[in-house]
Amino acid sequence: MTEARSKARPSHDTADQMQRPTVAAALVLAVVTAFGLHALVSAPALRQAAEAELARVIADEDRDVCGRFGLRPGTTPFVACSRELANVRRKQSDRDQATAAGIL
């Protein structure tokens, strides 16, 4: 009878030991899922904020560069200057992409 008791305990301990990693894995999966859902929900707002920040930085650069030439915001020459700066940025972006693709 002592042998029967001693055999029952190891199987009970083994079941507990096997359950712990399963519970831990379930908790990790729940946390990863929560972070994933948070990222999906907040991604559009983060993208919008990044686009607004980029627009602000570009407007500041345009004001600084065009202002060095005495062009004031809201004037026709300032608009032309901003447009040319946009062309310069686009061309630089094209060159950067070509370099990254190995073309240049």
C-alpha angles and dihedrals in degrees: 000000000000089000091055092053094048091050092051094054098058092052090050091049090047091053091052091048091051093047095055096064089045092054091045091050090049091051092049090049091050092051093047090048091050091051091047092052091047090052092050093049096045098039097088092050092047091049091049091049091049091050091049091049091050091050090050093050092049092048090050091050092048091050092048098045098040090042089059087065092050095257114144124212113261095031125113093244090051091053090050090049091050091050091052091048088052089053090051091050091049093050091048090050090051090051092048092050092048091050091049090050090051095246095119 
